[in-house]
Amino acid sequence: MSQGIQKVTNVPSLGPRRAEAHKGDFGRVLVVGGSRGMIGAPALAANAALRGGAGLVTVAAPETVQLTVAALCPCATSIPLACEADGRLSSSAADQIARAAESADVLAVGPGLGTGEAQQAVVRAAATQGKPCVLDADGLNSLDTAWASARRAPMVLTPHPGEFARLTGRTVAGIQADRQAAAVAAARQWAKAGRAGADLVIVLKGAGTVVTDGRRVYINDTGNPGMATGGSGDVLTGVIAALIAQKMTPFNAALLGTHLHGLAGDLAAAKLTEVCLTAADILDALPEAFRQA
């Protein structure tokens, strides 16, 4: 156990909904992602945010794929991000994200976004709007060297070991040798660099996913190897964002979201086998996971 770290074992839960509640009570999630060849990722994240209880979800995707993404998540609205004549994301997309963030409660950034200067500008705009932000996949790959000091609001990072190695400058082997210590150390370093009071939570994915804010740590015990499949992380991103939108703290949202995501994977694997498991199966099993959690 890292020095001064509190081990958390209890899984929090959402409170009951008021009978007179309306969709605005359960938060607005803005999902930013998508690119040619990566259309399913933002749709999975958006659908997971809806399954996770968010009242309203909007997907911001490049205009070249926006309509297709929208067709995959009919319960969400969508925004076409500006693209250049050759189909590449335009640098002006960052301004669109800044405007869209004004009406969002939480941002989920990165699923299928791709990388490049325009993507980096989009991620920078999302991470500096003062709204809680969940970063995954290319959202992590697009962080610049000054991201930790530039962030203005709570942030949840959901890297796998390879992404975490790039962010920390360490080797995957070194991280895997003591996943908890690596995650705690990074959370403390990055939290100290950012604005005081703005939570920084790391969800280091893998067997025994580590959730930590540098002061507390939770080791997840749900999930199975069948979840090592494309799109699984996009579902996790959407669920965590939805829980934050429903006013859970970033740490509790990451903890509960990780638990539910793994439990949904276990339920799906019990029915379909680990070999046949897909991210869509995890999404479909979320309602039963919420029921059992």
PyMOL commands that set and color helices and strands:
alter all, ss='L'
color gray80, all
select helices_A, chain A and resi 23-26+40-51+66-72+93-101+117-127+138-141+147-150+161-168+172-177+179-193+225-227+232-245+250-272+279-292
alter helices_A, ss='H'
color red, helices_A
select strands_A, chain A and resi 6-7+28-32+56-62+77-81+106-109+133-135+155-157+200-204+210-212+216-219
alter strands_A, ss='S'
color yellow, strands_A
deselect
rebuild
show_as cartoon
